[in-house]
Amino acid sequence: MGCLWHRKNFRFCHINAAHASLGECKSRALPVFHAYSGCDTTFSFHGKGKKSAWQAWHVYGDATEVFVHMAKHTYQLLDVDSDLFQKLERPTVILYDRARPLTSINQTRRELFCYKNHAMEKLPPTQDALLQHIRRAVFQAGTWTTSTQTQQMVPSPENYGWAKEQESWAPVWVTLGEVSAACMELIRCNYKGDCSACKCGSANLDCSPLCRCNCIANNFVCVCRAVQTANDCILAMF
């Protein structure tokens, strides 16, 4: 027998009945799914709760095999080239865009931003940010699935999306450089007069090909190049 507590609601649930309903594989995969979709130490995807994550799992059933493998082989170190990580990109894509058959989280970000005009806060994480998230999930799920051992052999969190700061551990959100330093080409203003009076000039910033001031008109830059630059910058955004 287990219990669920949500705000003021409290009820008992029969664990054996839940196991029978889910089946053996999903039951074993559940701790990893819980860590992946968001818990106290891994955090959830922005604007995506457990129900959305559960539906994405249902759509992409191959994730079950990955979750089970990660539950059985605990504390695996993953990178962007790992087969397990690449398979978990797909359910993350489904969380944000179920219609497109994409498997790359970065490609999904680009298409949602460029072609669907999604706001930045509604985009999925970058591949780099997703990797850090999944590493934290691997660490947390490993702690849960080995909790029945008399003496747990828990590795340092350092390689699992955490960094030591003084006497405590802080999550590593990204390892890429700041987008503000990498994507100055995205700066733009709508001022159509002399650029010395535009907002870019007032802020001591160089005008970009996206600006409409006279200096750009006198030194034309191909629109395709500006769009490509913007697309490349999107990969670094979080």
Summary of the structure (lengths in Angstrom):
residues: 238
radius of gyration: 22.5
end to end distance: 41.3
largest distance: 74.5
contacts: 665
relative contact order: 0.10
helix: 51%
strand: 8%
